[in-house]
């Protein structure tokens, strides 16, 4: 089963059980955003060994940024690694400037759905 399908199923379950509801305790409102990262996914034209190394760099960056997002109170919803490098997260809107300041963050965009943002990588 593709990762995005699993993520959608998890998200549906989380919403149904109340686990993914946002908290307004900090005074803001929760928003869902795609956090695009700087490390480019491997291009289709590179050698397999180079692609594997690049995938490891993308995964490492996502793990590091994902941990920081969690410390900021973010709830991770999805990750994109093949056609881009982004993490979908639900977070208090008052934390968006802190998200933008994380080392390796290229942009933060509203997530209208769990479809990945259009990025410049991996085509």
C-alpha positions as MATLAB code, in Angstrom:
seq = 'XXXXXXXXXXXXXXXXXXXXXXXXXXXXXXXXXXXXXXXXXXXXXXXXXXXXXXXXXXXXXXXXXXXXXXXXXXXXXXXXXXXXXXXXXXXXXXXXXXXXXXXXXXXXXXXXXXXXXXXXXXX';
ca = [
       0.000    0.000    0.000;
       1.488    3.390   -0.951;
       2.661    5.638    1.902;
       0.182    8.405    1.041;
      -2.736    5.919    1.297;
      -1.496    4.816    4.722;
      -1.156    8.430    5.805;
      -4.692    9.218    4.684;
      -6.027    6.191    6.565;
      -4.137    7.237    9.707;
      -5.386   10.784    9.376;
      -8.995    9.609    8.933;
      -8.683    7.385   12.007;
      -7.040   10.162   14.029;
      -9.789   12.629   13.168;
     -12.507   10.047   13.892;
     -11.052    9.245   17.319;
     -10.252   12.842   18.193;
      -6.499   12.249   18.338;
      -5.773   14.814   15.625;
      -7.891   17.654   16.909;
      -5.941   20.844   17.421;
      -5.443   22.563   20.729;
      -6.116   26.222   21.176;
      -4.541   26.271   24.630;
      -1.708   28.540   23.484;
      -4.125   31.180   22.211;
      -3.660   30.604   18.486;
      -5.491   28.404   16.067;
      -4.146   25.255   14.521;
      -3.307   25.184   10.850;
      -2.132   22.474    8.502;
       0.920   23.346    6.436;
       3.423   21.719    4.112;
       6.959   22.411    5.278;
       9.195   22.170    2.218;
      12.824   21.336    2.963;
      16.045   22.313    1.197;
      17.560   18.901    0.484;
      16.549   17.860   -3.042;
      15.241   14.328   -3.666;
      17.345   12.221   -6.037;
      16.882   12.927   -9.715;
      15.730   10.032  -11.882;
      18.886   10.305  -13.975;
      21.467    9.677  -11.221;
      23.189    6.370  -10.532;
      21.539    4.042   -8.026;
      24.287    4.487   -5.436;
      24.100    8.277   -5.666;
      20.307    8.139   -5.459;
      20.520    5.975   -2.325;
      22.890    8.447   -0.669;
      20.602   11.351   -1.573;
      17.543    9.495   -0.219;
      19.453    9.011    3.053;
      20.194   12.752    3.220;
      16.514   13.565    2.612;
      15.401   11.059    5.270;
      17.942   12.403    7.762;
      16.842   15.991    7.179;
      13.185   15.021    7.539;
      13.884   13.179   10.798;
      15.764   16.160   12.221;
      13.145   18.713   11.155;
      10.318   16.383   12.211;
      11.765   16.192   15.736;
      11.963   19.983   15.893;
       8.378   20.314   14.636;
       7.238   17.905   17.358;
       9.061   19.971   20.007;
       7.140   23.005   18.729;
       3.888   21.107   19.281;
       3.360   20.048   15.671;
       1.491   16.882   14.748;
       3.018   15.281   11.675;
       0.502   14.235    9.019;
       2.605   13.086    6.064;
       6.042   13.074    4.460;
       6.985   13.309    0.807;
      10.374   11.901   -0.235;
      10.186   10.682   -3.830;
       8.967   13.676   -5.813;
       9.924   16.346   -3.335;
      11.045   16.856    0.234;
       8.247   18.053    2.496;
       6.464   17.308    5.746;
       2.774   18.029    6.344;
       2.129   19.167    9.894;
      -0.712   20.505   12.023;
       0.591   23.219   14.307;
      -0.486   26.284   16.240;
      -0.442   29.276   13.892;
       1.566   31.271   16.416;
       4.468   28.839   15.828;
       4.792   29.396   12.061;
       7.641   31.893   12.373;
       9.531   29.344   14.477;
       8.874   26.706   11.803;
      10.246   29.006    9.098;
      13.370   29.565   11.221;
      14.233   25.853   11.442;
      17.514   25.076    9.674;
      16.713   23.400    6.360;
      13.204   24.811    5.897;
      12.758   26.236    2.415;
       9.110   27.310    2.633;
       5.913   26.881    4.608;
       2.657   26.712    2.662;
      -0.961   26.107    3.635;
      -2.023   22.492    3.186;
      -5.379   22.477    1.490;
      -5.189   18.688    1.363;
      -2.646   15.954    1.970;
      -1.627   16.151   -1.663;
       2.040   17.187   -1.779;
       2.975   20.721   -2.749;
       4.442   21.380   -6.158;
       8.182   21.410   -5.550;
      11.132   21.822   -7.833;
      12.699   18.441   -7.079;
      12.944   14.992   -8.548;
      11.413   15.136  -12.010;
];
